[in-house]
Amino acid sequence: MEATGTDEVEKIKSKFMSAWHNMKYSWVLKTKTYFSRNSPVFLLGKCYHFKTDESGELSTDGSNFDKINTEISGNVEEFRKDFISRIWLTYREEFPQIKGSALTTDCGWGCTLRTGQMLLAQGLVLHFLGRAWVWPDALDIDNSDSESWTAHTVKKLTASFEASLTAEREPKILSNHQQGTLKRNSNDSEMRNEFYHRKIISWFGDSPLAAFGLHQLIEYGKKSGKIAGDWYGPAVVAHILRKAVEEARDPELQGVTVYVAQDCTVYSSDVIDRQCSFMDSGKADTKAVIILVPVRLGGERTNMDYVEFVKGILSLEYCVGIIGGKPKQSYYFAGFQDDSLIYMDPHYCQSFVDVSIKDFPLESFHCPSPKKMSFKKMDPSCTIGFYCRTVQDFEKASEEITKMLKSSSKEKYPLFTFVKGHSRDYDFASSPLHEENDLFSEDEKKRLKRFSTEEFVLL
């Protein structure tokens, strides 16, 4: 009876905290974000130009839309469509109770797990849909709570987009057979994209069975001493994501693996071994790899010498973002303009969505409004992510990033390094143990414990 009473108190406390955090973070979708007209905007490797003859700022709400020429308005529209298409994972409430606790919400403590989910989701979008993919309904989102992107603007931008498509189609006259073939191919492609779009989101559902849902991530976190309600650091989340992908049983996920850098070092042979590991089918094949590199961009504050390197990383199309934020407040960094980072904020409490039902609503998984933050406010502790589809892609990426690291180090030690060979060649522990009752090896546990206190050796 006493235990039941305690559970009820915990549930009431949980609901109160959800209400408080929802009120506290409700400004997330209400504040306007302004972009300079005279500087390029980078979003996960893609560059957008809003430049006009007039100087000043451009609001993403399109309030000065009429003052911008057609070419620039197209760029604004394409940027917005690209940004909204990224998968947004936020605090949720009223989801199934987390095992071993009375919690039915992650408000106030789950933000780093959410930003980790967003990074992994972008890696899976690159894997299954490609960087060029955008959600066809992106501009149809009507954020009624937002002062930034009004329904009027959405209609205006959508009309402009449709008009540009019509203009492109008019000069081309196709035979009925060609039209039929194109329509079938287009429909097949759209159906495939829609299938994977929903599939990816369903892997992050807030239910115990979802491969990368909060419930599963917390179970893996327990192996490193974390429980539901604890705050998770970017490095710990990187290791949890690796375990989640390793343990995923969906056949679709057998072609993806995750590698986490050891002590700011990426061992090339270890990465390639993961990519060339056997698939469950027993056939040798290469896997795509998502490389996660936990780093520290300074001591107590971010060292501004690293700003150009971070910009360079976010300019790469195979970058899947950065798990970072401000102190004790995690954000998913996806781009930048000048000296401001562009991010998605998980600190907005939304209601639980059952992703197991057919045609579940997608709107709450796409952010209608980008946010900006000065590099100076960035917490130095973060995890950088890359996606490489093949071994050749990895080798090319390692060369490109190594050059970037050398040019940005300014005679100091680079943030991280790529080293040929295996970690065991340098007296480090070999590959993680695959034991049924213990998902983390003793060496990993020690490393995670050190990461959980966010202690780094600064050279």
GUZAFI-335994 format. One record per residue (C-alpha): residue number from 0; x, y, z. Coordinates in steps of 0.25 Angstrom, whole numbers, plus 5000, padded with zeros to 4 digits. Example, Ala and Ser with C-alpha at 12.3 -4.5 7.8 and 13.67 -1.06 7.14 Angstrom:
<atoms>
ATOM;0;5049;4982;5031
ATOM;1;5055;4996;5029
</atoms>
This chain:
<atoms>
ATOM;0;5000;5000;5000
ATOM;1;5011;5009;5004
ATOM;2;5018;5006;4990
ATOM;3;5006;5009;4983
ATOM;4;5005;5023;4990
ATOM;5;5019;5026;4986
ATOM;6;5016;5023;4972
ATOM;7;5004;5032;4972
ATOM;8;5013;5043;4978
ATOM;9;5023;5041;4967
ATOM;10;5013;5042;4956
ATOM;11;5007;5055;4962
ATOM;12;5021;5060;4963
ATOM;13;5024;5056;4949
ATOM;14;5011;5063;4943
ATOM;15;5014;5075;4951
ATOM;16;5028;5076;4945
ATOM;17;5023;5073;4931
ATOM;18;5014;5085;4933
ATOM;19;5025;5094;4938
ATOM;20;5035;5091;4928
ATOM;21;5024;5092;4917
ATOM;22;5022;5106;4922
ATOM;23;5036;5109;4924
ATOM;24;5040;5105;4910
ATOM;25;5028;5110;4902
ATOM;26;5036;5121;4897
ATOM;27;5044;5111;4888
ATOM;28;5034;5113;4877
ATOM;29;5030;5127;4879
ATOM;30;5043;5135;4877
ATOM;31;5047;5140;4864
ATOM;32;5060;5137;4857
ATOM;33;5067;5146;4848
ATOM;34;5077;5143;4837
ATOM;35;5087;5153;4831
ATOM;36;5084;5155;4816
ATOM;37;5099;5157;4813
ATOM;38;5105;5144;4819
ATOM;39;5103;5130;4814
ATOM;40;5095;5120;4823
ATOM;41;5101;5106;4824
ATOM;42;5092;5094;4828
ATOM;43;5098;5080;4829
ATOM;44;5107;5083;4818
ATOM;45;5098;5091;4809
ATOM;46;5100;5105;4806
ATOM;47;5089;5116;4804
ATOM;48;5090;5130;4800
ATOM;49;5080;5141;4804
ATOM;50;5089;5152;4798
ATOM;51;5081;5164;4792
ATOM;52;5085;5179;4788
ATOM;53;5080;5184;4801
ATOM;54;5087;5181;4814
ATOM;55;5080;5177;4827
ATOM;56;5074;5165;4833
ATOM;57;5064;5155;4828
ATOM;58;5054;5148;4837
ATOM;59;5050;5134;4835
ATOM;60;5035;5138;4836
ATOM;61;5036;5144;4822
ATOM;62;5030;5157;4827
ATOM;63;5039;5165;4817
ATOM;64;5037;5154;4806
ATOM;65;5032;5164;4796
ATOM;66;5045;5172;4797
ATOM;67;5053;5160;4792
ATOM;68;5055;5156;4778
ATOM;69;5051;5143;4773
ATOM;70;5064;5136;4773
ATOM;71;5066;5140;4788
ATOM;72;5052;5136;4792
ATOM;73;5055;5122;4785
ATOM;74;5067;5121;4794
ATOM;75;5059;5124;4807
ATOM;76;5048;5115;4803
ATOM;77;5058;5103;4800
ATOM;78;5066;5106;4813
ATOM;79;5053;5105;4821
ATOM;80;5048;5093;4814
ATOM;81;5062;5086;4817
ATOM;82;5062;5090;4831
ATOM;83;5048;5086;4834
ATOM;84;5051;5072;4828
ATOM;85;5061;5069;4838
ATOM;86;5055;5060;4849
ATOM;87;5052;5067;4862
ATOM;88;5051;5060;4875
ATOM;89;5047;5067;4888
ATOM;90;5042;5065;4902
ATOM;91;5030;5056;4902
ATOM;92;5019;5054;4913
ATOM;93;5009;5043;4916
ATOM;94;5017;5032;4909
ATOM;95;5018;5018;4915
ATOM;96;5024;5017;4929
ATOM;97;5039;5015;4928
ATOM;98;5044;5002;4934
ATOM;99;5048;5003;4949
ATOM;100;5042;5017;4951
ATOM;101;5029;5024;4951
ATOM;102;5033;5034;4940
ATOM;103;5024;5036;4928
ATOM;104;5032;5048;4923
ATOM;105;5046;5053;4921
ATOM;106;5044;5067;4923
ATOM;107;5056;5074;4930
ATOM;108;5066;5063;4929
ATOM;109;5065;5056;4915
ATOM;110;5070;5067;4906
ATOM;111;5084;5061;4903
ATOM;112;5077;5047;4900
ATOM;113;5068;5055;4890
ATOM;114;5079;5062;4883
ATOM;115;5086;5049;4882
ATOM;116;5074;5043;4875
ATOM;117;5073;5055;4866
ATOM;118;5088;5053;4861
ATOM;119;5086;5038;4859
ATOM;120;5073;5041;4852
ATOM;121;5080;5050;4842
ATOM;122;5090;5038;4840
ATOM;123;5079;5029;4837
ATOM;124;5072;5039;4827
ATOM;125;5086;5040;4820
ATOM;126;5086;5025;4819
ATOM;127;5072;5022;4815
ATOM;128;5068;5035;4808
ATOM;129;5080;5043;4804
ATOM;130;5084;5057;4807
ATOM;131;5076;5063;4796
ATOM;132;5063;5057;4802
ATOM;133;5053;5067;4807
ATOM;134;5039;5064;4813
ATOM;135;5029;5068;4802
ATOM;136;5019;5074;4813
ATOM;137;5030;5082;4820
ATOM;138;5024;5096;4817
ATOM;139;5010;5091;4821
ATOM;140;5013;5092;4835
ATOM;141;5005;5102;4842
ATOM;142;5011;5106;4855
ATOM;143;4999;5113;4862
ATOM;144;5007;5116;4874
ATOM;145;5018;5123;4867
ATOM;146;5020;5138;4863
ATOM;147;5031;5134;4853
ATOM;148;5025;5125;4842
ATOM;149;5011;5129;4840
ATOM;150;5000;5121;4832
ATOM;151;5000;5133;4822
ATOM;152;5015;5132;4820
ATOM;153;5014;5117;4818
ATOM;154;5003;5118;4807
ATOM;155;5011;5129;4800
ATOM;156;5024;5121;4800
ATOM;157;5016;5109;4795
ATOM;158;5009;5116;4784
ATOM;159;5023;5122;4780
ATOM;160;5029;5108;4780
ATOM;161;5017;5102;4772
ATOM;162;5018;5113;4762
ATOM;163;5033;5111;4760
ATOM;164;5030;5096;4757
ATOM;165;5020;5100;4747
ATOM;166;5029;5109;4740
ATOM;167;5039;5098;4739
ATOM;168;5030;5088;4733
ATOM;169;5023;5097;4723
ATOM;170;5034;5096;4712
ATOM;171;5035;5081;4713
ATOM;172;5025;5073;4704
ATOM;173;5025;5058;4707
ATOM;174;5017;5047;4701
ATOM;175;5006;5040;4708
ATOM;176;5015;5028;4710
ATOM;177;5027;5036;4716
ATOM;178;5017;5043;4725
ATOM;179;5012;5030;4730
ATOM;180;5026;5024;4732
ATOM;181;5030;5037;4740
ATOM;182;5018;5037;4748
ATOM;183;5019;5022;4752
ATOM;184;5034;5025;4755
ATOM;185;5031;5037;4763
ATOM;186;5020;5030;4771
ATOM;187;5029;5018;4774
ATOM;188;5040;5028;4779
ATOM;189;5030;5036;4787
ATOM;190;5024;5023;4793
ATOM;191;5038;5018;4797
ATOM;192;5042;5031;4803
ATOM;193;5030;5032;4811
ATOM;194;5032;5018;4816
ATOM;195;5046;5021;4821
ATOM;196;5042;5034;4826
ATOM;197;5032;5028;4835
ATOM;198;5041;5016;4838
ATOM;199;5052;5025;4843
ATOM;200;5043;5033;4852
ATOM;201;5036;5020;4858
ATOM;202;5050;5015;4862
ATOM;203;5051;5027;4872
ATOM;204;5037;5025;4877
ATOM;205;5034;5026;4892
ATOM;206;5031;5012;4895
ATOM;207;5039;5000;4901
ATOM;208;5040;4993;4887
ATOM;209;5045;5005;4879
ATOM;210;5060;5002;4875
ATOM;211;5065;5016;4878
ATOM;212;5054;5021;4887
ATOM;213;5056;5027;4901
ATOM;214;5052;5014;4908
ATOM;215;5063;5006;4901
ATOM;216;5074;5017;4902
ATOM;217;5071;5017;4917
ATOM;218;5073;5002;4918
ATOM;219;5087;5003;4911
ATOM;220;5090;5015;4920
ATOM;221;5088;5007;4933
ATOM;222;5100;4999;4929
ATOM;223;5108;5011;4931
ATOM;224;5102;5015;4944
ATOM;225;5091;5024;4939
ATOM;226;5076;5023;4942
ATOM;227;5064;5030;4937
ATOM;228;5064;5044;4942
ATOM;229;5079;5046;4942
ATOM;230;5086;5056;4933
ATOM;231;5094;5050;4922
ATOM;232;5106;5056;4916
ATOM;233;5109;5056;4901
ATOM;234;5120;5046;4902
ATOM;235;5112;5036;4910
ATOM;236;5100;5038;4900
ATOM;237;5110;5034;4888
ATOM;238;5113;5021;4895
ATOM;239;5099;5018;4898
ATOM;240;5095;5021;4883
ATOM;241;5106;5011;4879
ATOM;242;5100;5000;4887
ATOM;243;5086;5003;4883
ATOM;244;5090;5001;4868
ATOM;245;5098;4989;4871
ATOM;246;5086;4982;4878
ATOM;247;5076;4987;4868
ATOM;248;5069;4974;4862
ATOM;249;5062;4981;4850
ATOM;250;5067;4975;4837
ATOM;251;5067;4989;4831
ATOM;252;5078;4993;4842
ATOM;253;5088;4982;4839
ATOM;254;5095;4990;4829
ATOM;255;5098;5002;4839
ATOM;256;5108;5002;4850
ATOM;257;5113;5012;4860
ATOM;258;5128;5015;4864
ATOM;259;5132;5024;4876
ATOM;260;5145;5030;4876
ATOM;261;5154;5026;4888
ATOM;262;5161;5037;4895
ATOM;263;5159;5047;4883
ATOM;264;5165;5037;4874
ATOM;265;5159;5030;4862
ATOM;266;5166;5017;4859
ATOM;267;5164;5015;4844
ATOM;268;5166;4999;4844
ATOM;269;5155;4998;4855
ATOM;270;5145;5006;4847
ATOM;271;5148;4998;4834
ATOM;272;5147;4985;4842
ATOM;273;5133;4990;4847
ATOM;274;5129;4993;4832
ATOM;275;5134;4980;4827
ATOM;276;5128;4971;4838
ATOM;277;5118;4960;4834
ATOM;278;5103;4963;4833
ATOM;279;5093;4954;4840
ATOM;280;5090;4948;4826
ATOM;281;5104;4942;4827
ATOM;282;5109;4949;4814
ATOM;283;5121;4958;4815
ATOM;284;5117;4972;4812
ATOM;285;5121;4986;4815
ATOM;286;5113;4994;4825
ATOM;287;5111;5009;4826
ATOM;288;5117;5015;4838
ATOM;289;5113;5027;4847
ATOM;290;5126;5032;4854
ATOM;291;5124;5039;4867
ATOM;292;5135;5047;4873
ATOM;293;5133;5053;4887
ATOM;294;5142;5065;4889
ATOM;295;5145;5077;4898
ATOM;296;5146;5091;4891
ATOM;297;5153;5097;4903
ATOM;298;5153;5097;4918
ATOM;299;5142;5104;4925
ATOM;300;5138;5111;4913
ATOM;301;5139;5109;4898
ATOM;302;5152;5113;4892
ATOM;303;5149;5122;4881
ATOM;304;5161;5117;4873
ATOM;305;5152;5105;4870
ATOM;306;5141;5112;4863
ATOM;307;5146;5111;4849
ATOM;308;5148;5096;4851
ATOM;309;5134;5095;4856
ATOM;310;5129;5103;4844
ATOM;311;5137;5094;4835
ATOM;312;5131;5081;4840
ATOM;313;5117;5087;4839
ATOM;314;5120;5090;4824
ATOM;315;5122;5075;4821
ATOM;316;5110;5068;4815
ATOM;317;5114;5055;4822
ATOM;318;5113;5063;4835
ATOM;319;5101;5058;4843
ATOM;320;5102;5069;4853
ATOM;321;5107;5072;4867
ATOM;322;5102;5068;4881
ATOM;323;5105;5080;4889
ATOM;324;5098;5092;4895
ATOM;325;5099;5102;4906
ATOM;326;5104;5098;4920
ATOM;327;5093;5087;4925
ATOM;328;5084;5090;4913
ATOM;329;5086;5081;4901
ATOM;330;5084;5086;4887
ATOM;331;5085;5079;4873
ATOM;332;5095;5088;4865
ATOM;333;5092;5086;4850
ATOM;334;5098;5098;4843
ATOM;335;5103;5113;4845
ATOM;336;5103;5127;4839
ATOM;337;5115;5136;4843
ATOM;338;5118;5134;4857
ATOM;339;5104;5128;4861
ATOM;340;5101;5113;4862
ATOM;341;5087;5108;4856
ATOM;342;5081;5098;4865
ATOM;343;5068;5090;4868
ATOM;344;5064;5091;4882
ATOM;345;5058;5078;4890
ATOM;346;5053;5087;4901
ATOM;347;5038;5087;4897
ATOM;348;5029;5077;4903
ATOM;349;5019;5070;4894
ATOM;350;5009;5059;4896
ATOM;351;5012;5045;4893
ATOM;352;5010;5040;4879
ATOM;353;5008;5025;4877
ATOM;354;5017;5022;4865
ATOM;355;5012;5008;4864
ATOM;356;4998;5012;4858
ATOM;357;4997;5014;4843
ATOM;358;4998;5028;4837
ATOM;359;5002;5034;4851
ATOM;360;5003;5049;4850
ATOM;361;5017;5054;4846
ATOM;362;5016;5069;4849
ATOM;363;5021;5068;4863
ATOM;364;5034;5062;4858
ATOM;365;5038;5073;4850
ATOM;366;5043;5087;4855
ATOM;367;5036;5099;4849
ATOM;368;5046;5109;4854
ATOM;369;5061;5109;4853
ATOM;370;5068;5116;4865
ATOM;371;5082;5123;4866
ATOM;372;5092;5124;4877
ATOM;373;5106;5131;4878
ATOM;374;5118;5121;4878
ATOM;375;5122;5128;4891
ATOM;376;5111;5122;4898
ATOM;377;5114;5108;4894
ATOM;378;5118;5098;4904
ATOM;379;5131;5092;4901
ATOM;380;5127;5078;4903
ATOM;381;5121;5072;4891
ATOM;382;5120;5060;4881
ATOM;383;5122;5062;4866
ATOM;384;5116;5052;4857
ATOM;385;5119;5047;4842
ATOM;386;5113;5037;4833
ATOM;387;5121;5029;4823
ATOM;388;5114;5020;4814
ATOM;389;5126;5012;4809
ATOM;390;5140;5009;4813
ATOM;391;5145;5018;4801
ATOM;392;5136;5029;4807
ATOM;393;5142;5027;4821
ATOM;394;5156;5028;4815
ATOM;395;5153;5041;4807
ATOM;396;5146;5047;4819
ATOM;397;5158;5044;4829
ATOM;398;5167;5051;4819
ATOM;399;5158;5063;4817
ATOM;400;5156;5064;4832
ATOM;401;5171;5062;4836
ATOM;402;5174;5074;4826
ATOM;403;5164;5082;4833
ATOM;404;5169;5078;4847
ATOM;405;5183;5082;4843
ATOM;406;5180;5096;4837
ATOM;407;5171;5099;4850
ATOM;408;5181;5094;4860
ATOM;409;5190;5107;4859
ATOM;410;5202;5099;4865
ATOM;411;5193;5093;4876
ATOM;412;5189;5079;4878
ATOM;413;5177;5076;4869
ATOM;414;5163;5073;4875
ATOM;415;5164;5059;4870
ATOM;416;5172;5050;4861
ATOM;417;5171;5039;4851
ATOM;418;5182;5028;4853
ATOM;419;5185;5016;4844
ATOM;420;5184;5003;4850
ATOM;421;5175;4997;4862
ATOM;422;5174;5002;4876
ATOM;423;5180;4989;4881
ATOM;424;5193;4993;4874
ATOM;425;5194;5005;4883
ATOM;426;5192;4996;4896
ATOM;427;5177;5000;4897
ATOM;428;5166;4990;4899
ATOM;429;5161;4982;4887
ATOM;430;5147;4983;4882
ATOM;431;5135;4983;4891
ATOM;432;5131;4970;4897
ATOM;433;5118;4963;4893
ATOM;434;5114;4957;4906
ATOM;435;5099;4954;4908
ATOM;436;5098;4959;4922
ATOM;437;5107;4971;4921
ATOM;438;5106;4980;4909
ATOM;439;5119;4989;4913
ATOM;440;5133;4983;4915
ATOM;441;5140;4987;4928
ATOM;442;5149;4997;4920
ATOM;443;5137;5003;4914
ATOM;444;5130;5005;4928
ATOM;445;5143;5012;4933
ATOM;446;5143;5021;4921
ATOM;447;5128;5024;4922
ATOM;448;5129;5027;4937
ATOM;449;5140;5037;4934
ATOM;450;5132;5043;4922
ATOM;451;5120;5044;4932
ATOM;452;5127;5054;4940
ATOM;453;5131;5061;4927
ATOM;454;5146;5061;4931
ATOM;455;5156;5062;4919
ATOM;456;5171;5062;4919
ATOM;457;5174;5076;4912
ATOM;458;5188;5076;4905
</atoms>
